[in-house]
Amino acid sequence: MELSVMSDQELHEFGIRVILPYIQKEDFIIQGVNPDIKINPQIVGQRWGSLAYVFVRTDCYPNKGTLSDKDFQWCLDWANEHSATAFFASVGVVCV
């Protein structure tokens, strides 16, 4: 049996696909999704009647997706510049 490993980009896209149904259940109106691992934010939409950005990070167990302090500050600054609310989605993937 051959073991297949996801690339970082594939893992990132998987994390976004996992998050989308969850945020829709939370009344987040999705306006756009950018699966490019190098582009922020990954998800743009409306939450609580205003612009909202979702920054998604995905990693494999035992890790969880994280933002560096520098990236965290950049995301907050970007959202503030656009009068948006910033959300962070950390996704951990485990194979069972």
ABEGO torsion letter per residue (X at the ends): XBBBBBBAAAAAAAAAAAAAAAAAAAGBBBABBBABAABOBABBBBBGGBBBBBBBBBBBOABBBBBBAAAAAAAAAAAAAAGBBBBBBBBBBBBX
